[in-house]
Amino acid sequence: MNKSQALHQFWSGFGLPAWDENTVPEDDAIRGEKYIAYSVSTGSLDDVINLTAKIWDTNTTSWSLVESKAAEIAEHIARMVPPTIPIDNGRLYITEGRPFSQRIPNPDDLVRGVYINIQAEFLTAY
């Protein structure tokens, strides 16, 4: 599995649709949906890269889902021993970034979102 596929598999593992932030469907297509939009940046041996994801819950005034998903992701990373994902010719080592999560201000009263920050170290030659 290549690096981008590994990131997609990781973010898709939390029970919500996950899209590379550059491929999220138009707003009208996802109204009323819950999903994760994540950044894709890759590197090679010893590159530490900051990656972000946004967890969105549209058509709601509740922070419950986005904050519980953020907690689920943090718990998942904490339970990974070691916190790595296999990739072609190596592994992707992930840890929580700082801050790990924070609410996203949004002028739309019916959209709730949380930023997630992780650090990824690519343990691969290319």
Backbone torsions as a table, in degrees:
resi	resn	phi	psi	omega
1	MET	NA	133.7	-180.0
2	ASN	-79.9	177.1	-174.0
3	LYS	-64.0	-43.0	179.6
4	SER	-65.9	-39.8	177.7
5	GLN	-64.4	-38.3	179.0
6	ALA	-63.8	-42.3	177.4
7	LEU	-63.1	-41.6	178.5
8	HIS	-63.2	-43.7	179.4
9	GLN	-61.8	-42.2	178.9
10	PHE	-59.7	-54.2	-175.9
11	TRP	-69.6	-23.7	178.5
12	SER	-79.9	-6.2	-175.1
13	GLY	-85.4	14.1	-175.2
14	PHE	-118.5	23.0	173.1
15	GLY	77.2	11.0	176.8
16	LEU	-126.9	151.5	172.4
17	PRO	-59.8	142.9	179.0
18	ALA	-129.5	133.9	179.3
19	TRP	-130.3	144.0	164.6
20	ASP	-54.6	135.7	-174.5
21	GLU	-57.3	-18.6	179.0
22	ASN	-88.6	-1.5	-178.1
23	THR	-124.7	11.5	178.0
24	VAL	-63.8	132.6	178.9
25	PRO	-57.7	161.1	178.3
26	GLU	-53.3	152.3	-176.5
27	ASP	-50.9	-43.9	-178.1
28	ASP	-62.8	-30.9	-177.9
29	ALA	-73.4	-21.4	-176.6
30	ILE	-113.3	7.2	177.9
31	ARG	-57.2	129.3	-178.8
32	GLY	86.8	4.4	-177.7
33	GLU	-100.6	161.9	172.7
34	LYS	-118.7	130.9	-176.0
35	TYR	-161.5	169.6	176.1
36	ILE	-118.5	131.1	172.9
37	ALA	-115.8	122.9	-173.7
38	TYR	-123.7	153.7	177.4
39	SER	-85.2	152.1	177.0
40	VAL	-123.3	110.9	172.0
41	SER	-135.4	140.6	-179.3
42	THR	-128.6	165.9	179.1
43	GLY	-153.6	-168.2	177.6
44	SER	-128.4	-164.3	-169.6
45	LEU	-44.2	124.5	176.9
46	ASP	69.3	4.2	173.7
47	ASP	-74.0	124.1	174.0
48	VAL	-104.3	121.7	-173.9
49	ILE	-121.7	135.9	174.4
50	ASN	-84.9	126.5	179.1
51	LEU	-119.1	148.4	178.5
52	THR	-126.0	156.5	170.8
53	ALA	-140.2	152.4	175.2
54	LYS	-122.1	126.7	175.9
55	ILE	-99.0	123.7	-176.4
56	TRP	-117.7	140.9	169.8
57	ASP	-131.0	112.7	-176.2
58	THR	-101.4	154.1	-179.7
59	ASN	67.8	43.0	178.4
60	THR	-150.6	158.9	172.5
61	THR	-109.9	4.1	-175.7
62	SER	-96.5	139.6	174.7
63	TRP	-90.3	-2.7	-171.3
64	SER	-55.3	-53.1	-175.3
65	LEU	-64.9	-48.2	-175.5
66	VAL	-65.7	-38.0	179.7
67	GLU	-73.9	-35.1	177.8
68	SER	-70.2	-34.9	176.3
69	LYS	-67.0	-39.0	176.5
70	ALA	-60.9	-43.4	177.5
71	ALA	-64.2	-39.5	178.0
72	GLU	-61.7	-42.0	179.4
73	ILE	-65.9	-43.4	177.9
74	ALA	-60.5	-44.2	178.7
75	GLU	-64.1	-39.7	179.1
76	HIS	-61.1	-47.5	178.8
77	ILE	-61.9	-41.7	-179.6
78	ALA	-64.4	-31.3	-179.4
79	ARG	-82.6	-16.9	-178.9
80	MET	-70.8	120.1	179.6
81	VAL	-131.3	108.6	-11.0
82	PRO	-73.7	162.7	-177.7
83	PRO	-78.6	67.8	-178.4
84	THR	-130.3	157.5	176.4
85	ILE	-123.6	129.8	178.4
86	PRO	-66.5	137.9	174.3
87	ILE	-136.4	167.8	177.8
88	ASP	-52.0	126.8	175.7
89	ASN	58.4	32.5	177.0
90	GLY	163.0	-151.9	-178.3
91	ARG	-144.0	158.0	174.7
92	LEU	-111.4	115.6	-179.1
93	TYR	-94.5	124.5	-178.4
94	ILE	-122.5	145.3	175.4
95	THR	-141.2	164.3	176.2
96	GLU	-67.7	139.1	171.5
97	GLY	-86.1	176.9	179.2
98	ARG	-126.2	126.9	-9.3
99	PRO	-68.8	154.9	-178.9
100	PHE	-71.3	-48.4	179.9
101	SER	-141.4	152.8	175.4
102	GLN	-156.2	150.2	179.0
103	ARG	-68.6	147.0	177.3
104	ILE	-98.9	120.9	175.3
105	PRO	-66.6	137.1	-178.1
106	ASN	-144.0	128.8	-179.9
107	PRO	-70.2	-13.2	179.3
108	ASP	-87.1	117.1	-177.2
109	ASP	-65.6	-12.9	-177.7
110	LEU	-109.6	24.0	176.9
111	VAL	-131.7	129.8	176.4
112	ARG	-123.1	139.0	-179.8
113	GLY	-147.9	154.2	177.6
114	VAL	-134.1	133.4	170.5
115	TYR	-81.5	140.6	172.2
116	ILE	-120.2	132.9	176.8
117	ASN	-115.5	127.8	172.5
118	ILE	-130.1	157.9	172.3
119	GLN	-109.4	135.6	179.9
120	ALA	-122.0	132.3	174.6
121	GLU	-116.6	122.9	-179.0
122	PHE	-88.4	112.2	-179.5
123	LEU	-97.4	68.3	-177.1
124	THR	-151.2	154.1	-176.5
125	ALA	-75.9	-19.6	-179.9
126	TYR	-148.8	NA	NA
